[in-house]
């Protein structure tokens, strides 16, 4: 039997020991269920000054059938604070005065969402300081949350308030279960924002290409996008042909056996998508490999193979994919926390995943991409429970699970849910973002 710290401290002697020693006890996270409510209770909505975004949030929550509270006098499952009107650090007292008391009664798996303006657009030193302070306090709140709760910051550009609904919905819902301490940026939409007829089917009618789809996170991405209404074109190497076909058949999509490093990989995906599905709306670049060694022991082949699969192949495929995508589409790249914080023995992998982040931010600002109204974003998974992490040595695995604010590893579906969010047409005001799906890792945060 494989030892699991989380299971050990969930009951019996383990629970008693954890309680007496003050050890972390992972809580069961609230994840999305089809047909379920946006949140399982009331949400406190408040703000500083005229709080224009709070009013929008109030209306969207009422429209979703959510009870909205204006005072933290009773237990709530979520808190949304509009601080877009703060002018000086003294105005941060509003956040303390609202969120502090609310945290005392916040229900398990609660959500705290703070909304502000980008610091770089502040126009004065004091306003810049106040706006930048929000990132520090929100990350700290995330590390103080209990019961599987999360805290995130949304920075909305001036004049872009109409684009917040998708992000607020995502952060309050179970879709964001393993996302905490993150900064989401909402700007001017790159194409018309289109709310879905059914928020349980936000990808209805869309064609989604998912690379590395045969197993693990890739298969979860395909499952989640299909659940949300998309038709899946599942791509993976010929050696994974059996599992790939199983995924495609289960979801009613199609499979394409393909080495993403091939010179014509992008052209072949386009040809298959047009012939079988009529086009491409969503591209998820998930395919990736690891070839871990200390840099001193890494030879040229080991180095190059990781860079080719994880980064160069995406650049090459996009040359064919971007022109062929339908206008108003979405590209989502899978990076890694290793590309942000680095990781011992993963210099090649970290280089490739940091490169994915740079590519994401540059492509989001590309003139051709903007002209086609395509959003480009990235997710950076942390410790996610997969077949690969199950083979990690016991001590390393348990440390990886516990070294985050939620005291547990994430699931492949957690990565998939964030990718799905980035692929919504209601989300065309969010581009160039890189979001960590890591439970707010303590190191490298």
N, C-alpha and C positions, 0 to 999 in steps of 0.2 A: 504494500500500500504506500502511495506517495504522500509524504508529509505536506500539509498545507497549514501555514500559520493562521490564515483566515478562518479555516474550519475549526482549528484547535481552540481559538479564543471565542468561538460563537456559542459555546455551551459547556456545561459541566465544570470540571476542574479547571480547564483552560480559561473559561470565562471568569471564574473566581480569581484565578491567578492574575489575569490581565487587569481586573478591576482593582485588586489590592496593590498592584505594582504600578498602576497608571499607564499600562501599555496600550497602544492603539488597537481599537477593535473596529474593523471595517464594517460599514453599514451597507445594507442592500440598496443599490442605486435605483432611482426611478427612471425607467426607460420607456420609450414610446410604444404605445399599443394602438393598433388601428381601431378607430371608432371611439377611443377614449377621450376624455376631456383634455383641453389644453393644459390645465393645471387642476389638481384635485382639491381646490379650495379658493379662498379669497386672496387677492393681491393688493398690497398697499401701494398706492401711487401718490407721490408727493414731489415737491421740488422747491427750488430757490427762485424768488422773484416771480415774474409772470409765468415762468415754466411752460413755454409753448409746446414742448414735446410731451410733457406730462398729460396735457389735454388730449393729444392725439392717442397716446397710449390708453388713456381712460376710455376713449371711444372704441378703439379696436378691441379692447378686452370685453367691454359690454357687448359688442357685436359678436364676440366668440362665446357669449354666455358665461363669462367669468364675473364673479362678484368682486367689486372694486371697493376697497376700504380707503378712507382718507385719514384715519388715525390708527396707530398701532396698539389699540386698546384690547384687541382680541387676537388670538393666534392666526397668523396668515402663512401661506405657503410661498409667497413671493413678495419682494420689495423692489419697486422701480422708482429711482430717484432722478429727477431731471435737474442737472446742475449746469445747463447750457448758459445760464445767465450770470454765473459767478464772475466777479470782477477782480477780487483780491483774495489772498490766502485766508483772510478773516471770514470770508463767505463759506469756507469749508466747514464751519460750525453747523451749517444746515445739514450736511451729510452726517456728522456725528449725532446731531439731535434727532435725526430720523432713523438712521440705520442702527445706531447703538441700542436704543430701547427695543426696536423690532427684533433684533437678534436674540433677545432673551426669551421670546415666545415663538420664534420662527419654527414652523413644523419641520419634521425630518424631511430630507431631500429638498430643502427650501432653495430658493433662488434669489440672489441679489443682483440687480442689473442697475448700473450707474450710467447715466447718459451725460456726455459733455461735448465740448467743441474741441477741434484739433488745436494743440498748443501753437503750432507753427503759423496759424492764422490769427493769433490773438491781437497783434497790433500794439501791445504795450508789455513792458517787462513784468509788471505785477500780474496782469491777466495771464501771461504765458506761464508764470510760476504757479498760479492757482490751477490752471488747466492741467499742467504736467503733474501736479500733486495727486491728481485723481488716480493715475496709474499705480503709484506707490500704495495708496490707501486701499484700492480695490484688490491688489495682489495680497495685501496683508489680511483683508477681510476673508479672502478665499482660504487662507491658511488658518483662520480662526473658526471657520464654519465647522459644524458638527452634524452628525446624522446624514452624511452623504450630500450635504449642501454645496452649492457653487456660487461664485461671485465673478462677474465679468463687467468689462467697461465697453461702452459703445460711444465712439467719437463721431459726431454727425457734423458734416460741413455746413456752413451757413447756406441756407436756401435749399438744403437737401432733406429736410425733415420728413417729407412725404415718402422717403425711401426706407423708413425704419421698421415697417411692420414685420417683414420677413425675419429680420434679425431679432426683434423682441420676441416674436413667436418662438423662434428656435431656442433662445436662451431660457425662456420660461418653461419650455416643454421638456419632456423626457428624452428628446432627441439629443440634447446637450449634456447628457448624464456625466460624461467624463471630460468635459471642457470647463476649466476653471482658471481664473487668473489671467484671462486673455483680453486682448484689445481688438475690437472690431471697428473698422472704419467704413462709414457710410458716406459716399460722395454723390456727385451728380450722376444720374443714371446714364449708362452708355447706350441704352435703348429703352423703349417704353416699358414701364413696369406693368406686368400683367399678373394680377392675383388669380390663383386657380379657382375654378368653380367649386372644387372640393379640396380642402387642405389635407385630407388623407390621400389625395391623388395629385400632388403638385407637379408631377412629371407626366401626366396623362398625354399620350400622343407623341412623346419624344423618343428619339432614337439615340441610344447611348452606347458608345464604344468604351469597353473596359479592358485594358491590357493586364496580363498576369491574372486572369480571371479564373483559373482552374481550381484554385484552393486558397485557404487562409483568408487574408484580408481582401484579396481580389474577388473571391467567391462571395464574401459578405457584401462587398460593394454592389456586385451584380444583383444579389438577392434584394438588397434594400432599394436600389433604383427601380427594379421591377415591381416590388411591392408598392412603390409610389407612382406606378403607372407607365414607366418607360419600357420600350422594347430594347432588349440587350443584344449587342454584337460582342460576344465574348472572344477575347484574343489571348492565346498563349502559345508556347513553343510546341512543336510536334511531339516531343517526349511526354507532354502532359495531355495528349489528345483525348485519352479516355475520360479523365476527370473533367476536362473542358467540355466535352460533348454532354456529359451528365448535367453540368451547370446550365448549358444552353437549352437542353431539352426540358429540364425542369421548369425553366422560366419562359418557355415558348419563344426563345430567341434563336440566334444562329451562332455557330462557332467558326472561327478562322484560326487554323494552325499556322503560326507565323513566328519567325525569329525577329524581334523588334530591331535588332542591329543590322538587318539586311538593308541594302541600299534602297530597295523598292518597297520597304515595309509600309510606308505611308500611302504610296500609290495603291498598293494591294488592299489596304483597309478601305480607302475611298471607293475603289472599284466594287468591292464586296458590299459595302454599305449601300451604294447606289443601286446595285443589281437586286439585292435582297430586300432593302428597306426604304429606298427612295431618297436617302440623304443621311446627314449627321447633325444632331443638335448638341450633343454632349460628348466630350472626350475626357476620359479619366486615365491619366498616365500613371499606372500603378506598378507595372512590371519592374522588378529590381532584384539584385542579387547581393550577397555579401561574400567576401573572400578575406576574412579577418586574419591579420598578422601585425605584430609590431612593425612600425615603419622600417626599422633597421633590418628586418627580415623579409620585407616585401619586395618581390622581384617585379620586373617590368610587366610580365604577363598578368600577374595577379592584380597589379595596379590598373593596367589598361582595361581588363575585362570588366571591372566594376564601373569605371568611368564610361565605357562604351554603352553598357546596358542601362545604367541609371541616369545618364545625362545626355551623352552625345546622340543616342538613338531618339530621344525626345525632340531635340533640336532638329534632327533630320526629318523625322516624321511630320513635325509641324509645318515644314515647308510645303508638304502636300495637303495636310489636313486643314490648315487654316483657310486657304482659298476655297476649299470644297465644303466647309461647314455652312449650315444655314445661318442667315443673319439672326442676331440676337441669341446666339448659342453660348455655351459655357465650356471652358477648359479647366480641369482641376488636376493639379499635380500632387503626387505623394512624395513629400520630403521626409524628414526625420528630425527628432530632437538631437540626434548626433550631428546633424548639419548646423545646429544652432550652438550647442554647448561642446561639441567634440566628444570623443569616446576613445578610451585606451584600446589600441589594437585595431582601430577602424579609420585610419587616416584616409584610405582610399574611399571608403563608404561616406565618411563625413565630408570629404571634398565634393563628392558627387551630389550629395543631398544639399549642401550649402549652395552648390551651383544651381540646383533646381530652384532654390529660393530666389537667387539672382535672376534666373531666366523668367520666373513667374512675374516678378516686379517689372522687368524690362518689357516683357511681352504685353502686359496689361496696358502699357503706355504706347505700344506700337501703333503707328498711324493706320495700318491696314486692319489691325484687330479692332481698333476703335471705330473705324469706318463701317465695319461689319456688325458693330454692337455686341461684340463677344466679351464676356467677362473671363478673367484669368485669375485663379486663386490657388492656394496650396494648403495642404494639411501636413502637420509634422507629428506623427504618432510617437508616443513614448513607449512604456512597457505595455504591450498588448499580448494577451493570452492566446498564443498560437502553438502549432506543433513545434515550431522552432524554439520558442521560449520554454516549452516543456522539457526540452533537452538540455537547457542551461543547468549548470551545477546548482544543487539545492540552495546553498548559502547565497549565491549570486542572485538566484531567482527570487528568493524571499525578500532580499534587500530591494531588488527592483520593484517588487510589488508594493512594498511599504514606504518607499521614499517619495511619496507624493501626498498632497493634502487629503486625498480620499483613502489613503492607506490600503490600496488594492490595485491590481493590474486592470487594465481596460479590456474590453472585448472587441473583436473585429467589427461588430456592428456599430460601436462607438465611432470608429473612423469612418465607416460607411455613412452614418447619419450626417456627419459634418460635410462630407462630400456631396450628399444629396442636397443639403441646404445651399451649398454654393451653386448647385445646378438649377435652382428655381428661377423661373422667369420673374417672379416677384422680387428677386434679389439682384436685379440689374444695376442697383446703386452700390453694390459691393464688388470691388475688383482690386487686384494687387495686394490682397490680404494673405497673410501667412498665420494660420491658427494651429497651435499645439493641442493635440488630443492626448493629454498625458496626465490628467488628474492633478495638474499643477505640480510638476516635479519639484522637489525641494532643491535639488542641485541643478544648476543650469537654467533656473527660472528667469 
